[in-house]
């Protein structure tokens, strides 16, 4: 038995996380892939953000196969994955599917398993897409995995495959609850990267009155957000900081609103006094 050598890597990246590595992913090979890997004597290691396959010899040579592929279903074990991930929830009856046959070479080596810089809506395919239909069982159709990956067996030796998810961006909406009586309240970004509309009076579903201040453009979600928004008042022409650092949007509290005629995802953030 000779030394085991790196054969292929699949890395999943995500801009939501500080280090750029996606979290808590579980790769499950299809039965056919599990059989192929076992027959070729491969060792598979997973680290939560991808997998690495080691082999004594290129599996295509060991198996005498020229056109086979290796397939995995991938399950995000973080229940909030779809909340902080752009394009994570395709339409019913479709699935994100990353096929090495459509991979894009990247500078410095490696191949990206989607055409765009990040996963997009074009990476979702209907269950009946021929390559995907052969992978899906009746159980997968009832409860789909988060996504599926296919890499060609004959063209994988030493390849580092990459998938890059982008964080979801939402309109941030601050609800000010309590006795905010100061003049000209405003949410301010000291870095001048985000801007907010003036406050408007609204009533929550409970009937409670609130002042609502909404960002003028969507803001990306982050596990550790760098945003340092402040609540200020401008009475008599002088700014007064009322809240030095406002809470940031999370991956749970969303609503849908029509903004400028477009249905928009909104992160609701409550600030009590």
MOVEN-V346797 format. One record per pair of residues at least 6 apart in sequence whose ideal C-beta (glycine too) atoms are under 6 Angstrom apart, sorted by sequence separation. I is the first residue (numbers start at 1). J is the second residue. If there is no record, write none. Layout:
# MOVEN-V346797
i=I j=J
i=I j=J
This chain:
# MOVEN-V346797
i=82 j=88
i=105 j=111
i=106 j=112
i=203 j=209
i=204 j=210
i=13 j=20
i=44 j=51
i=45 j=52
i=82 j=89
i=125 j=132
i=232 j=239
i=233 j=240
i=256 j=263
i=257 j=264
i=14 j=22
i=103 j=111
i=104 j=112
i=202 j=210
i=44 j=53
i=114 j=123
i=127 j=136
i=187 j=196
i=232 j=241
i=233 j=242
i=257 j=266
i=12 j=22
i=103 j=113
i=151 j=161
i=202 j=212
i=42 j=53
i=43 j=54
i=230 j=241
i=231 j=242
i=254 j=265
i=255 j=266
i=199 j=211
i=200 j=212
i=231 j=243
i=12 j=25
i=42 j=55
i=174 j=187
i=255 j=268
i=127 j=141
i=185 j=199
i=199 j=213
i=98 j=113
i=231 j=246
i=253 j=268
i=196 j=213
i=197 j=214
i=228 j=245
i=229 j=246
i=249 j=267
i=27 j=46
i=40 j=59
i=196 j=215
i=197 j=216
i=249 j=269
i=194 j=215
i=195 j=216
i=227 j=248
i=40 j=62
i=247 j=269
i=25 j=48
i=40 j=63
i=225 j=248
i=24 j=48
i=27 j=51
i=194 j=219
i=187 j=213
i=22 j=49
i=96 j=123
i=21 j=49
i=96 j=124
i=97 j=125
i=221 j=249
i=94 j=124
i=180 j=211
i=87 j=119
i=94 j=126
i=87 j=120
i=93 j=126
i=177 j=210
i=87 j=121
i=90 j=124
i=93 j=127
i=97 j=132
i=175 j=210
i=176 j=211
i=12 j=49
i=33 j=70
i=175 j=212
i=12 j=50
i=33 j=71
i=4 j=43
i=11 j=50
i=173 j=212
i=174 j=213
i=10 j=50
i=189 j=229
i=10 j=51
i=30 j=71
i=173 j=214
i=187 j=229
i=188 j=230
i=9 j=52
i=29 j=72
i=171 j=214
i=172 j=215
i=171 j=215
i=187 j=231
i=188 j=232
i=8 j=53
i=27 j=72
i=28 j=73
i=7 j=53
i=118 j=164
i=119 j=165
i=186 j=232
i=27 j=74
i=171 j=218
i=172 j=219
i=7 j=55
i=113 j=161
i=118 j=166
i=170 j=218
i=185 j=233
i=25 j=74
i=26 j=75
i=95 j=144
i=169 j=218
i=4 j=54
i=110 j=160
i=111 j=161
i=112 j=162
i=113 j=163
i=184 j=234
i=25 j=76
i=26 j=77
i=96 j=147
i=97 j=148
i=98 j=149
i=99 j=150
i=100 j=151
i=169 j=220
i=182 j=233
i=4 j=56
i=100 j=152
i=110 j=162
i=183 j=235
i=24 j=77
i=167 j=220
i=168 j=221
i=2 j=56
i=24 j=78
i=167 j=221
i=23 j=78
i=71 j=135
i=98 j=163
i=16 j=84
i=75 j=145
i=76 j=146
i=74 j=145
i=75 j=146
i=73 j=145
i=74 j=146
i=74 j=147
i=73 j=148
i=72 j=149
i=172 j=249
i=71 j=150
i=85 j=165
i=86 j=166
i=69 j=150
i=70 j=151
i=86 j=168
i=69 j=152
i=70 j=153
i=84 j=167
i=85 j=168
i=69 j=153
i=84 j=168
i=68 j=153
i=65 j=153
i=66 j=154
i=60 j=153
i=171 j=264
i=173 j=266
i=60 j=154
i=178 j=272
i=179 j=273
i=170 j=265
i=171 j=266
i=172 j=267
i=173 j=268
i=174 j=269
i=175 j=270
i=176 j=271
i=177 j=272
i=178 j=273
i=170 j=267
i=174 j=271
i=58 j=157
i=30 j=135
i=84 j=221
i=8 j=156
i=8 j=159
i=9 j=160
i=10 j=161
i=11 j=162
i=12 j=163
i=13 j=164
i=14 j=165
i=15 j=166
i=16 j=167
i=15 j=167
i=84 j=251
i=83 j=251
i=80 j=251
i=17 j=223
i=18 j=224
i=16 j=223
